[in-house]
Amino acid sequence: MVQIVKNNTSRPVTPHGILVEKLGQITEKIAKGESIQEIQTIVEDAYNLAAGLEPYISAYTTSESPELAELTRKTASEDWSKRFEDRETVRQLEQEMLSGHVEGQTLKMFVRMVKAKRVLEVGMFTGYSALAMAEALPDDGYLLACEVDEYVARFAQDCFAQSPHGCKIQVKVAPALETLQNLVDVGESFDLIFIDADKREYIAYYQMILDGNLLAPGGIICVDNTLMQGQAYLEPEKRSANGNAIAEFNRLVANDARVEQVILPLRDGVTLISRVI
Ligand SMILES: C[S@@+](CC[C@H](N)C(=O)[O-])C[C@H]1O[C@@H](n2cnc3c(N)ncnc32)[C@H](O)[C@@H]1O
């Protein structure tokens, strides 16, 4: 059983810890009815600390390739709401789904660290993370990307065609669970698996990957959005359906003796999972 302990006794020494301390001071001062002037400096400090973090990380992370920058630009220039407004089953797609520079570079580093030759992506969207990982694969490396939406699959493939690494990517357009089952049936395995599709299916993807031996020995699973905008650790009443699904997924992984895992507070949370049994 996982227990969450809020530790507020030690001196904060990280940007996040200092931010928490400052927000705590602000809350206390407001409760005491202190004047806005008393509070303003701490609010400004807290804002600068929070607002500066991601731009700083991005500025000091290796730059993305021109092809990834172009894919981002193309994704941002598409009016996704308009594209899908007339559909019967609206599968909401939006440019914010794209993982982007820092997460893409992190995934590239993971591909190199595990010396991956075979990568599986579950949930591709316009292909940012797929292309980022493909850039780190060796020439004989291979990435299979699962995507259910035909339009984004074509969009991504057009972008891959502009990159010297795009030929390493194969796209399977189908519900991911169907594709995973087919991969299990033919005995495939992957050195790195990136899960980033339907949050409510995360547990099913995870079980199929572990039970079906889709993860090669020494391989890692990376799972995106495992903080889900902070909902993972908020009270259940404050969670959306996706927030609940992620909280349940995190609980399941934490209680699974077959694996070791760590949640990295990168972007919306990325969990790394390796199989130990
Ligand atoms: C968050 S986006 C992926 C972002 C992408 N990994 C990136 O870094 O840019 C999730 C994608 O999963 C797809 N998806 C949702 N449910 C799916 C399913 N059941 N099977 C396959 N793909 C699915 C959506 O169409 C969407 O394109």
The ligand as a MOL file (V3000), in Angstrom:
LIG
                    3D

  0  0  0     0  0            999 V3000
M  V30 BEGIN CTAB
M  V30 COUNTS 27 29 0 0 0
M  V30 BEGIN ATOM
M  V30 1 C -1.1190 12.5940 -26.3190 0
M  V30 2 S -1.3040 12.1480 -27.9790 0 CHG=1
M  V30 3 C 0.2780 11.4720 -28.3660 0
M  V30 4 C 1.3680 12.5060 -28.4180 0
M  V30 5 C 2.6440 12.0170 -29.0560 0
M  V30 6 N 3.1720 10.8720 -28.3770 0
M  V30 7 C 3.6570 13.1410 -29.0370 0
M  V30 8 O 4.5850 13.1090 -28.2610 0
M  V30 9 O 3.4920 14.1020 -29.7900 0 CHG=-1
M  V30 10 C -2.3120 10.7340 -27.9060 0
M  V30 11 C -2.6040 10.0870 -29.2680 0
M  V30 12 O -3.1260 8.7840 -29.0010 0
M  V30 13 C -4.1270 8.5070 -29.9320 0
M  V30 14 N -5.0180 7.4860 -29.3600 0
M  V30 15 C -6.0200 7.6620 -28.4680 0
M  V30 16 N -6.6120 6.5020 -28.1930 0
M  V30 17 C -5.9730 5.5700 -28.9260 0
M  V30 18 C -6.1180 4.1670 -29.0840 0
M  V30 19 N -7.0520 3.5050 -28.4050 0
M  V30 20 N -5.2970 3.5330 -29.9220 0
M  V30 21 C -4.3260 4.2040 -30.6030 0
M  V30 22 N -4.1320 5.5190 -30.5050 0
M  V30 23 C -4.9390 6.1950 -29.6830 0
M  V30 24 C -4.8240 9.8290 -30.1840 0
M  V30 25 O -5.4910 9.8220 -31.4360 0
M  V30 26 C -3.6370 10.8100 -30.1020 0
M  V30 27 O -3.1480 11.0680 -31.3840 0
M  V30 END ATOM
M  V30 BEGIN BOND
M  V30 1 1 1 2
M  V30 2 1 2 3
M  V30 3 1 2 10
M  V30 4 1 3 4
M  V30 5 1 4 5
M  V30 6 1 5 6
M  V30 7 1 5 7
M  V30 8 2 7 8
M  V30 9 1 7 9
M  V30 10 1 10 11
M  V30 11 1 11 12
M  V30 12 1 11 26
M  V30 13 1 12 13
M  V30 14 1 13 14
M  V30 15 1 13 24
M  V30 16 1 14 15
M  V30 17 1 14 23
M  V30 18 2 15 16
M  V30 19 1 16 17
M  V30 20 1 17 18
M  V30 21 2 17 23
M  V30 22 1 18 19
M  V30 23 2 18 20
M  V30 24 1 20 21
M  V30 25 2 21 22
M  V30 26 1 22 23
M  V30 27 1 24 25
M  V30 28 1 24 26
M  V30 29 1 26 27
M  V30 END BOND
M  V30 END CTAB
M  END
